[in-house]
Amino acid sequence: MDKNWLATARTLSEALPYMQRYSGAVVVIKFGGNAMGDDAAMASFARDVVLMRQVGMHPIVVHGGGPMINKMLDRLGIKSEFVRGKRVTDAATIEVVEMVLSGRVNKRIVQAINNQGGRAVGLSGKDDNLVTCVADDPELGFVGKPVALNVQVLRDLFEAGIVPVVAPVAAGTGDGETFNVNGDTIAGAIAGALQADRLLLLTDVSGVKDASGTVVTQLSPQEVRAMITSGEIAGGMIPKTETALAAIDQGVRAVVIMDGTLPNAALLELFTDSGAGTLIRHDDS
């Protein structure tokens, strides 16, 4: 008997309690532009999502696409301005953002999941008024902050055995406004509205690191706030941890910040003892 087959069988057996634990659970996965990688990485991620659905979980994929937006803006000769490190999204830019995110990026992920035997449907925050926004900062233009969610469409897709793939584009409260929304922010808002069991923030770093540079495997919200205050959590990790704290405040059981470029990262987190990345949750949850 091939030892590799024996190892595979043992792994599946050891994963059974976790599969039973997460049967029926809602898991929101933020899939970032860097984590998308090449076609092989996309196919691997899609297989993981299909497996989650196959064992009775309800995965939702919320994606970004910053690098793809940058390429299209450059191709069209549209220059970007930045305020405090954030892109100013004017009328010309928001058209490109919606075209890229709701079009090419969204459908690439949908097709990858379908190619692996799953059933995926792409939508944006505009569909069935899933996410409604107001302007986050007048200086940034059409950059939105979620103020209302209607997640019934996601529940309907769950019932049909379909994986929703959500582009971070939403309608405003006025007439005809379209907003670009930070992917982490919209993923956290959706997870909170669904009272998700897990929010997985797939990024290009291994997790939250302490002052020595070591990844901290588990943190409470109080510990996260203390690390922000001390400066241990800084830069781009601040908005990710703030998204995690907001989601937990809204009833999400736990949030994981993890390296999405690691093969099978989501499965390692959900179906093994060791997990992956940094788990943020209340001590008693």
ROTORSE-52978 format. One record per residue (C-alpha): residue number from 0; x negated, z, y. Coordinates in steps of 0.05 Angstrom, whole numbers. Layout:
# residues N
 num     px     pz     py
 NUM      X      Z      Y
...
# end
This chain:
# residues 285
 num     px     pz     py
   0      0      0      0
   1    -27    -20     68
   2    -45     42    109
   3    -18      9    172
   4     51      3    141
   5     47     76    120
   6     29     96    191
   7     87     56    218
   8    136     89    171
   9    109    158    188
  10    115    143    262
  11    188    121    254
  12    203    183    214
  13    172    229    266
  14    211    194    322
  15    279    206    289
  16    293    274    322
  17    279    243    390
  18    324    184    376
  19    379    232    356
  20    365    274    418
  21    373    215    465
  22    431    181    431
  23    483    169    486
  24    434    190    541
  25    429    151    606
  26    357    132    623
  27    341     98    689
  28    275     60    689
  29    242     38    754
  30    199    -22    735
  31    149    -36    790
  32    116   -101    809
  33     47    -80    784
  34     76    -56    718
  35    108   -124    705
  36     40   -155    691
  37     37   -219    651
  38     87   -249    602
  39     59   -207    544
  40     68   -143    583
  41    139   -164    603
  42    156   -179    530
  43    129   -111    508
  44    171    -75    561
  45    232   -115    541
  46    224    -95    467
  47    220    -22    488
  48    285    -29    527
  49    320    -64    469
  50    297     -9    422
  51    326     44    468
  52    393      8    468
  53    390     -2    393
  54    384     73    380
  55    444     89    423
  56    412    102    491
  57    439     72    556
  58    378     44    593
  59    384     16    664
  60    326    -23    693
  61    315    -21    768
  62    259    -66    790
  63    215    -78    850
  64    176   -141    866
  65    132   -130    927
  66     75   -176    904
  67    124   -232    890
  68    156   -224    958
  69     87   -227    991
  70     70   -292    956
  71    135   -325    977
  72    129   -302   1049
  73     58   -330   1051
  74     81   -395   1021
  75    136   -402   1073
  76     90   -382   1130
  77    130   -320   1149
  78     85   -267   1177
  79     99   -193   1164
  80     91   -137   1214
  81     83    -65   1192
  82    104      0   1225
  83     73     64   1197
  84     53     25   1135
  85    123     -3   1122
  86    142    -76   1127
  87    188    -95   1184
  88    245   -134   1151
  89    275   -183   1201
  90    331   -234   1188
  91    282   -286   1160
  92    247   -237   1115
  93    310   -207   1085
  94    332   -276   1063
  95    267   -284   1025
  96    271   -214    997
  97    340   -226    969
  98    321   -294    941
  99    260   -267    905
 100    288   -200    880
 101    358   -221    861
 102    334   -289    837
 103    266   -301    805
 104    245   -229    790
 105    313   -204    766
 106    326   -263    720
 107    256   -260    691
 108    269   -189    667
 109    339   -207    642
 110    312   -266    603
 111    256   -223    573
 112    306   -172    547
 113    352   -226    520
 114    293   -260    486
 115    279   -196    448
 116    350   -194    420
 117    382   -150    473
 118    439   -164    520
 119    421   -158    593
 120    459   -175    657
 121    426   -178    725
 122    459   -152    788
 123    440   -124    856
 124    467    -66    897
 125    517   -115    926
 126    554   -127    861
 127    619    -87    858
 128    593    -46    917
 129    543    -13    870
 130    501     11    929
 131    520     12   1003
 132    467     25   1056
 133    454     40   1129
 134    390     24   1166
 135    336     73   1147
 136    296     64   1211
 137    316     18   1269
 138    243     -3   1278
 139    241    -29   1207
 140    301    -76   1213
 141    338    -90   1149
 142    309    -34   1107
 143    365      7   1078
 144    380     79   1058
 145    435     88   1005
 146    496    125   1031
 147    549    108    978
 148    547     87    905
 149    599     59    858
 150    569     63    788
 151    632     44    749
 152    604    -26    738
 153    544      6    702
 154    590     47    657
 155    629    -15    641
 156    565    -51    620
 157    545     10    577
 158    612      5    540
 159    599    -69    526
 160    529    -55    499
 161    495    -90    558
 162    432    -68    594
 163    440    -72    670
 164    381    -99    709
 165    387    -80    782
 166    352   -113    841
 167    341    -66    901
 168    382   -106    950
 169    446    -76    979
 170    502    -89   1028
 171    510    -51   1093
 172    571    -15   1118
 173    582    -70   1170
 174    601   -143   1161
 175    552   -186   1125
 176    491   -141   1129
 177    440   -145   1073
 178    387    -90   1064
 179    322    -86   1026
 180    317    -18    992
 181    256     17    964
 182    259      9    889
 183    243     82    874
 184    296    104    924
 185    352     62    894
 186    332     81    823
 187    335    155    842
 188    403    145    875
 189    432    110    815
 190    403    163    767
 191    434    218    810
 192    502    184    813
 193    502    177    737
 194    474    247    724
 195    421    212    682
 196    382    249    629
 197    317    216    650
 198    290    177    709
 199    225    141    690
 200    184    118    750
 201    135     67    721
 202     77     56    768
 203      3     38    764
 204    -24    109    761
 205    -24    158    703
 206     17    212    738
 207     11    267    789
 208    -61    293    794
 209    -85    361    816
 210   -144    375    863
 211   -194    362    806
 212   -164    294    791
 213   -131    316    725
 214    -61    292    710
 215    -11    350    709
 216     35    339    650
 217     93    382    674
 218    115    409    742
 219    174    446    770
 220    205    423    837
 221    175    485    869
 222    106    467    844
 223    114    396    870
 224    132    420    939
 225     72    467    939
 226     26    409    920
 227     53    366    976
 228     42    423   1026
 229    -29    435   1001
 230    -46    361   1004
 231    -58    354    929
 232     -1    304    929
 233    -15    253    983
 234     -9    180   1002
 235     36    136    959
 236     51    193    911
 237     90    231    964
 238    150    184    966
 239    151    181    890
 240    153    257    883
 241    204    261    939
 242    248    212    900
 243    239    256    839
 244    260    319    876
 245    321    285    907
 246    343    259    838
 247    336    328    807
 248    376    359    864
 249    431    309    848
 250    434    330    775
 251    383    286    739
 252    355    328    682
 253    282    306    689
 254    239    254    723
 255    174    225    695
 256    121    191    738
 257     78    150    691
 258     31     90    682
 259     76     31    668
 260     16    -13    651
 261      4     28    588
 262     33     -7    527
 263     99     24    503
 264     94     77    558
 265    169     91    559
 266    171    100    483
 267    111    147    485
 268    148    190    536
 269    215    191    501
 270    198    191    427
 271    133    231    419
 272    112    303    428
 273     55    286    475
 274     97    246    525
 275     64    206    580
 276     51    219    653
 277     80    277    693
 278    147    308    676
 279    184    341    734
 280    242    386    719
 281    269    456    729
 282    236    507    683
 283    303    523    649
 284    324    451    636
# end
